[in-house]
Amino acid sequence: MGETITFWVLAVVSVGAALGMVFNRKAVYSALMLGTVMLCLAVLYAVQDAPFLAAVQIIVYTGAIMMLFLFVLMLVGVDSSDSFVETLRGQRFWGALAALGFAVLIILAVGNAVFSGEAGLAQATAQGGYVRSIALLLFTKYVFAFEVTSALLITAALGAMVLAHREKFTEKATQKDLSRARFLGERPSPLPGPGTYARNNAIDMPALLPDGSVAESSVNRYIARYDVEHGHLPEDPKLAEAIKHTAEDDAEETTNEVTK
């Protein structure tokens, strides 16, 4: 009775997480949903008295491969605008072909599960325990499926690389180019630091120049935008005005980049 309840609960969670992985627009959330499916599979293996498979499912797939993809996506980041740009030719055709093949595999798997007879756990482990039986099945009867699974893992790694890919229209500037542009520009010296030790103990406070005026370039534009959006402005009107100007300049630069 407990095994049946566990199966139906995990089945609902697995199917819901699988649908969330397919229909979610954010790659990070899809990776989390796939991790949920893998954890449910591990629990199902443990319920079926297969502790080795349960441990491998958690350690190898959920703990190593899936979390690696998740960390890469979180560190690199994926811009939603990149989904409308095809950086690989013919990917729609091959994607449709792969979807058709996957649908055929699903139909065959469901048909095999419905119309074939039950083997039973005793028959599956009759050749010398769990590990030996799994090894014999993997490298004899199911060697093709094992190799296809390996190809799917490689494809998943390539998919993560494609998601993290950025189309570059110009060459990356070297340190020499950056130094030359800095000394040819209006400000060869570094930007002034925040006014942490000048008036307040906060990095969002503008620094003061020798004449007592406010140095707007000392405020980080991201921090200034956050302070303006959430109303975290200082009481001094000069300091508040400097933060507002920095936030406005950042919004203008962002608009120009989007327009280009």
C-alpha positions in Angstrom: 0.0 0.0 0.0 2.8 2.4 0.9 4.6 1.6 -2.3 1.5 2.4 -4.4 0.9 5.7 -2.6 4.6 6.7 -3.1 4.4 5.8 -6.8 1.3 7.9 -7.5 2.6 10.9 -5.5 6.0 10.9 -7.2 4.4 10.2 -10.6 2.3 13.4 -10.3 5.3 15.4 -9.2 7.5 14.0 -12.0 5.0 14.6 -14.7 4.3 18.1 -13.4 8.1 18.9 -13.2 8.6 17.5 -16.7 5.9 19.7 -18.2 7.3 22.7 -16.3 10.8 21.9 -17.8 9.4 21.8 -21.3 7.1 24.8 -21.2 9.2 27.1 -18.9 10.8 30.0 -20.7 13.7 30.4 -18.4 16.5 27.9 -18.8 17.5 28.0 -15.1 13.9 27.0 -14.0 13.9 24.2 -16.6 17.1 22.9 -15.1 15.6 22.9 -11.7 12.5 21.1 -12.9 14.7 18.5 -14.5 16.6 18.1 -11.2 13.2 17.5 -9.5 12.4 14.7 -12.0 15.7 13.0 -11.4 15.2 13.1 -7.6 11.8 11.5 -8.0 13.4 8.7 -10.1 15.9 8.1 -7.4 13.2 7.7 -4.8 11.3 5.3 -7.1 14.5 3.3 -7.5 14.9 3.1 -3.7 11.3 2.0 -3.2 11.9 -0.8 -5.7 14.8 -2.1 -3.6 17.5 -0.8 -6.0 19.8 1.3 -3.7 22.7 1.2 -6.2 20.6 2.8 -8.9 19.1 5.3 -6.4 22.6 6.4 -5.3 23.9 6.6 -8.9 20.9 8.7 -9.9 21.5 11.2 -7.1 25.3 11.4 -7.1 26.0 11.2 -10.9 23.0 12.7 -12.6 21.3 15.0 -10.1 24.4 16.0 -8.1 27.0 16.3 -10.8 25.7 16.6 -14.4 22.5 18.5 -13.7 23.9 20.9 -11.1 26.8 21.6 -13.5 24.4 22.8 -16.1 22.5 24.8 -13.6 25.6 26.5 -12.2 26.7 27.3 -15.8 23.4 28.9 -16.7 23.3 30.9 -13.4 26.9 32.2 -13.8 26.8 33.0 -17.5 23.2 34.1 -17.7 20.8 33.8 -20.7 19.2 36.8 -22.3 15.6 36.2 -23.5 16.3 38.3 -26.7 18.8 35.6 -27.9 15.9 33.1 -28.3 14.8 34.9 -31.5 18.3 34.8 -33.1 19.4 31.5 -34.7 23.1 31.2 -34.4 23.1 27.6 -35.9 21.8 26.9 -39.4 19.2 24.2 -39.9 18.5 23.8 -36.2 14.8 23.9 -36.7 14.9 21.0 -39.1 17.1 18.8 -36.9 15.0 19.9 -33.9 11.8 18.7 -35.5 13.4 15.5 -36.6 14.7 14.8 -33.1 11.2 15.6 -31.7 9.6 13.1 -34.1 12.1 10.4 -33.1 11.5 11.1 -29.4 7.8 10.8 -29.9 8.3 7.4 -31.6 10.4 6.3 -28.7 7.8 7.4 -26.2 5.1 5.5 -28.1 7.2 2.3 -28.3 8.1 2.6 -24.6 4.4 3.0 -23.6 3.3 0.1 -25.9 6.0 -2.1 -24.5 5.0 -1.3 -20.9 1.3 -2.0 -21.6 1.4 -5.1 -23.7 4.5 -7.0 -22.5 4.5 -9.2 -19.4 6.0 -8.3 -16.0 9.5 -9.6 -15.4 9.7 -9.1 -11.7 12.7 -8.1 -9.5 13.8 -11.6 -8.7 14.2 -12.5 -12.4 16.0 -9.2 -13.1 18.6 -9.8 -10.3 19.0 -13.6 -10.7 22.5 -13.3 -12.3 24.4 -12.4 -9.2 23.0 -9.3 -7.5 22.1 -5.8 -8.5 25.5 -4.5 -9.8 26.3 -7.6 -11.8 22.8 -7.8 -13.3 22.8 -4.1 -14.3 26.3 -4.4 -15.8 25.3 -7.5 -17.9 22.1 -5.8 -19.1 23.8 -2.5 -19.9 26.7 -4.0 -22.0 24.7 -6.8 -23.7 21.0 -6.4 -24.2 20.7 -2.6 -23.7 24.1 -1.5 -25.0 22.5 0.5 -27.8 20.3 2.4 -25.3 23.3 3.0 -23.1 25.2 4.6 -26.0 22.2 6.7 -27.0 22.0 7.9 -23.4 25.7 8.9 -23.6 24.9 10.8 -26.8 22.0 12.6 -25.1 24.3 13.7 -22.3 26.8 15.1 -24.8 23.9 16.8 -26.6 22.7 18.4 -23.3 26.2 19.7 -22.8 26.3 21.2 -26.3 22.8 22.7 -25.6 24.1 24.4 -22.5 26.9 25.9 -24.6 24.5 27.1 -27.3 22.3 28.8 -24.6 25.3 30.5 -23.2 26.6 31.6 -26.6 26.7 35.2 -27.5 27.0 36.5 -31.1 29.9 38.9 -31.3 29.9 41.5 -34.1 33.2 43.1 -33.1 36.5 41.7 -31.9 37.2 41.7 -28.1 39.3 44.6 -27.0 42.7 43.7 -25.6 44.3 45.3 -22.6 46.4 47.4 -24.9 43.4 48.7 -26.7 41.6 49.5 -23.5 44.6 51.4 -22.1 45.0 53.4 -25.3 41.4 54.3 -25.4 41.6 55.3 -21.7 44.5 57.7 -22.2 43.0 59.2 -25.4 39.7 59.8 -23.7 38.5 62.6 -21.4 39.5 60.9 -18.1 42.9 59.0 -18.1 42.8 58.7 -14.3 40.7 56.1 -12.4 37.2 57.1 -11.4 36.9 58.5 -7.9 35.9 56.2 -5.1 32.6 56.4 -3.2 32.3 58.7 -0.3 32.5 55.9 2.3 35.1 57.6 4.4 34.1 61.1 3.5 30.6 61.6 5.0 28.7 58.2 5.3 29.4 54.6 5.7 27.8 53.5 2.4 29.1 52.8 -1.1 26.1 54.5 -2.7 27.2 57.9 -1.4 28.9 60.2 -3.9 32.4 61.4 -3.2 33.3 65.0 -2.7 35.8 66.8 -4.9 38.4 69.2 -3.4 36.2 72.2 -4.0 33.3 70.6 -2.0 31.2 69.7 -5.0 29.7 66.3 -5.6 31.5 63.8 -7.9 28.7 62.1 -9.8 31.1 59.6 -11.5 31.9 58.1 -8.1 28.5 56.5 -7.8 27.9 53.0 -9.3 25.1 53.3 -11.9 23.5 50.0 -10.8 23.4 51.1 -7.1 22.1 54.5 -8.1 19.3 53.0 -10.2 18.3 50.7 -7.3 18.3 53.7 -4.8 16.0 55.7 -7.1 13.6 52.9 -7.8 13.3 52.1 -4.1 13.4 55.6 -2.7 16.7 55.1 -0.8 18.0 58.7 -1.3 20.1 60.7 1.2 18.6 63.7 2.9 21.2 66.1 1.4 19.6 67.5 -1.8 23.0 67.7 -3.6 23.8 64.1 -2.9 20.3 63.0 -3.9 20.5 65.0 -7.1 23.8 63.4 -8.0 22.4 59.9 -7.5 19.3 60.8 -9.7 21.6 62.1 -12.5 23.6 58.9 -12.4 20.4 56.7 -12.6 19.1 58.8 -15.5 22.4 58.5 -17.4 22.3 54.7 -16.9 18.7 54.5 -18.1 19.7 56.5 -21.2 22.6 54.3 -22.0 20.4 51.2 -21.6 17.9 52.6 -24.0 20.5 53.4 -26.6 22.0 49.9 -26.4 18.5 48.3 -26.8 17.8 50.7 -29.8 21.1 49.7 -31.5 
